[in-house]
Amino acid sequence: MYKKIVMSRFGGLGDMVMLTPILRGIKTLLPESKLIVVGEENARSLMEGCPFVDEYLGFDKSYKSSWNIIKKIWRADIVYLMDTLYRISIIYWLARVKKRIGFPHKRKFFLTDLISAKSWMNYAYEPVVYADFVKDILQIDITQLPEWDSLFYPEGSELEKKNVIELLQHRRYKDFIVCSLETGGYPKDWPIEHWLELFRELEKIEKSVVIIGVPSKKYTDIEFPDNVLDLRGRTNLHETGEVIRLADMVVNGCSFPIHVANAVNTPVIGLYGSEPDWRCRPQRIFASICAEMDCSPCDYMFKGPGWCENPICMKQISVKRVITEIQRCYDEGKPLGEYRLITGENDG
């Protein structure tokens, strides 16, 4: 049906991990089609590690990357724009892609077909929403495939695995929990004073903490307890996945580490304030700790009120609540949690 399909997704790395079931489903049902993904350059190694992605094209707004995309997708059959970016829609228009489908936003002129959200989508797991749009756009139902919603994350090479083992040898205690101090948006960040208090509590029960992520401009001069191993900026994407794969659990705000943990079957304790836990939490989650405030959550997928300037929801999640769930996870043998796919039709 289609010789060349382009999936356009710009967002955080966690968004790209949540895209993997959609990409795998498309390639499974349309194996003869060439599947091209366009996105941020920082997701290249992740996407190129997916066996169901034929080609990944990074876009950095430069003339060089723009021209490269135009050449690679020239007269492609279809592009599904999974966000509301304006500039990239012009690139697809210049590339003469036959069908350019997405939300109109400010780019209606450059699209051939417009889509609109359905009422239930505000209350559904993000891949469920995208699977429904793909059903309308490509006339294939990904959700009929066995375990269609399983996330994928590529394994590291033998050298990368060896590097991770060597790095983890420097942790103080054998048991370790992974976290990142920052997410893709400040309203999803747990306060640093909460993190430090949690680390001190974990030291009392002889648990190590491994911090992952990129080097921080915000938290550069912090004195961590002895049980903390700071790996920020010391691992690539594949190595980060191996750290999470080896961890006892991940404790984090709604961000990349949670989705990787979901993909590699590591237990998750998620912290949710502005972000609805039904939208992005793993299908298997040991504990979903939500802020108990009338205004929380506020960041709905399509027509939500959005983040406030001075969010206090994440501050409301206490260290006591988190350490209680961590201890319970250890006591129960570190289970993944019961499976639940939130479809929005009977949830919310």
N, C-alpha and C positions, 0 to 999 in steps of 0.2 A: 504494500500500500504506500509506504513512504520510503524513499531511498535515503533521505537525510533528515534526521530529527534533531532540533536544537533545544536544549533546556537551559534557560537563562536564570541564574539564581545568584543574587548578591546579598550578602549578610555575614553573620559570624560563622566561625568554624562549626559551632554546634548546629547551625541551620543546615550546613552542608552534610553533616552526619545524618540528620533527620531526612535528608533528601535521598539517601541511599536506597531505601525500599522502593521508592518510585522509579529510580533509574534501573534497578535490578528487574522490577516488574515489566517495564517497557521493553528491556532487552530480551527478557524471557518470552514475552508474547509477540514481539516483533523482531526476531533474531536476525533477519536479513537487512534490517534498517541500520544505518550508521548513526550511532547516538553520540552527539557532541554536547558537552556541557561548557557553558561560559560563566565565569565568575571572577572572584577576587584572586589575585596572583598568589596570596598566602595559602590558598587551599589546593594548590597544584599537586603537591606530593600526596595529599589525601585522595584526591580524585583520580590521579594516575595510578594509585594503588588499588582501585576498584576494577575488577576484571570485566565488569559489564559496561564500563565507559570506554568508548572507542577513542575519543580524543577530548582533551581538556584545553580550553583557550582562556588565558588570563587577560583581563581588561584593566588597565591602570589609567585610562583616560588620555594616554599619549597617542600621538599620531601613528607611531609604530605598531602599537597593539591594536589600534582601530583598523589599520590597513590589513594587518594579519588576519583579524577576524573576518573582514569583508572577503578576503581571498579564500579563506577556509570554508565559509558557509555560503558562498556565492550561489544564489538561486536554490537554496535549500527548500525542501517542501514545506516545513513548518517550524516555527519557533514559539515556545510557550514562555512568556515573560512572567516569572514567579515573584515579582516585586513591583515597585512603582517607579523605578528609576527612569529618568527622562532621556539622558544622553545616549544610553545603550540602545534605546528604541530607534534612534536616528541611524545608528550603525546597521541595525537589521533592515531598515528601510533602504539604506544605500546599498546593502548587499542583495537587494531584490528578492528577499525571502518571500515565497508565494503567500503563505498564511502567517500573519503576525498577531498572536493572540495574547491578551492580558487585560488587566484593569486599566480603564482609560486614564484616570488621574489627569495630568496635564499633557498627555502625549497622544490623545485620541487620533490626531491627524496621521500618525505614523503606524497605527494598527489597522489591520484589516477586519478583525473580529474582536468584539468586546465581551468580557465576562463580568459577572456580578456575584457577590457573595449571597449565600442562602442563610436563612435565619439561624439554623442549627450550627453553623460553622464557628460561631463565637464560642461554642461550648464543646469543641472537639479537639482531639489530638491532631497536631499540625499535619502529619503525613496522611491522616484520613481525609483532610480537606483537599490536599493536593491530589490524592488518588481519585477523588470525586471529579475534580476539574479535568484530570487526564481522561477519565471515562467519557466526559462530554466532548473533549477536544480530539482525542485519538480513537474513540470508540473501542476502547479495551478496558476491561475491568480487572485491575491489578488485585483487588481484594478477594478475588476468587482463587488466587494462588495459595498453596499451603504456606503458612507462617509468613504471609506477605509483608507484615509490618516489622519483621526483624531488621534491626539496624546492622550495618556492616562497617567494620573498621579494619584496615589492612594491618597485617602483622609486620613487625620489624624484621630486618635482615638478621642473620646470625651475628654480624658485627654489632648491629644496633642493640640486640638483646644482650650481648656481652657487655657493652658499654653501660647498659642499665643495671646489670648485676653488680658491676664495679662501683657505680654511683651509690647504689642502695647499701653497699657494705658499710658505708659511713653513718648509717642511722644508729641510734643508741639502743633501741629495743627491736626485737624481731617483728612483733606485730606492728603494722603501720596503717595509717589512714591518710588518704590523699585529699587535698583541698587546693583551691586557688583563692587568693585574697580578693581578686577582682573579677567581675563578670564583664559582659559586653555593654552594660549600662549601669550607671551609678545607683539607680533605685533598686537594683537587684543585689547590690553588695551588702553583705553582713558587715557591721561596723568592726573596724580593726581591734577596738578594745574588747569586743566579744570574742574575736578569734584568739587573742592573746590569753584571755581568761580560760577559754576552752583548752588551749595548748597546755596551760599550767595544770588544769584538772586531769588531762590525759597523762601528764607526766606522773601524777600521783598513782595512777593505775598501770604504769609501765607500758604505755603505748607511744610509739613514735608517730610523728606527723611528717609527711612529705608534701612540700608546697611546690606546685607546678605552675607554669605560665611563662609569659614573656617578662623581661626585666621591667620593673615598675618605676614610673616617675613619681608616683604618689607615696609609695612605701619603700623608701630607699635606705633609711637609717633607723632600723628597728632592731632592738635586741631581743632575739627569740630565746625561749627556754632551750635547754640542752637536748630535749627530745625532738627538736625540729630540724629537719634537713631541708634546706632551701635549694631547690633545683630550678628556680626561675631563670630562664635563659640558657640552661645547660643541656636541654634535650630538644631534638627535633620532633616533628609531629609523630613519626612512627615510634620513637623512643618514649614519648609521652604516653602513647597507647600501651606500651609494654609496662610502664610504671603502674598504670591503672589496672592492667590485667593481673599484676602480681599483688595488688593491694588487698587488704582485708575488706575495705569499703571506701566509698567516696562520700564526703560530707561537703555540700556546696550549695551556693545559690544556683538559680537556673542558668546554666551555662554549659560550655563545651565539655568539661569533665563528666557531667552527669550523662550526657548522650554517649560518650565513649564508653563509660561504665556499663550502660545499657547494652551496647553492642558486644562487649567482651564478657558479660555475665558477672560483673562485680556488683555487690550490693550497694544501694544508694540510699542516703538520707538527704532529702532535698529540702531546701529552705526557700519558701515562697512568700513574697509580700506583694509587690506591684504586679508580678507575673502570675497569672492563673495557673495553678498546678495542673489543671485538666488539659491545658494547652500543650505543654511540653514535657510533662513528667514521664519517666520511663513506664512502659507497660508493666514491668515488674519493679516495684519500688518498696524497699523495706519500710521506710517511714517518710511521709510527706508532711512537713511541719509548716503550717500556714499561719501568717499573722492574723490575729483575731481582732480585726478592725472593720468598722462598717464600710470604710472606703476602699478596702482591699479585697480583691485585686482591682487594678484600674487599667492595666494594659491589655485590652481585648484585641483580637486579631484585626478586626476591620473598623468597627465604629465605637470603640471604647473611648472613655474620656482621656486616656493617656496619663503619663507620669506627672506628678505634681513637682513643684520646684524644690520643696524641702520634705522629701518622703521620710516618714518615721516608722513605716510598717516593718521594715527589716530590723530596726532597733527593738521592736516589740518582741521579737523572738528571743527568748532568754537562753543563756548558756545552760541553765539547769534542764530545760526541755531537750536540748540537743544531747547533752551528756547522758541523760536518761535513756534516750533512744540508742545511742552508741553502745551503752552497757547492755541493753536488752538484745541488741544485734549479736554481740559476742556471746551472751548467755544462751541464745537460741541457736548457736552454731553458724552464724553469718548467712542466713537464708536470703534469697533474692526478694521474696515477697510474693504474694498471690498475683497472678496475671489478670490484668484488666485493661482492655482497649477502650478508650473513651471516644465514642462516635458522635456524641452531641445530640443524637436523636432521642435517647432515653436517659441522658445525663444532664447535669447542670441545673 
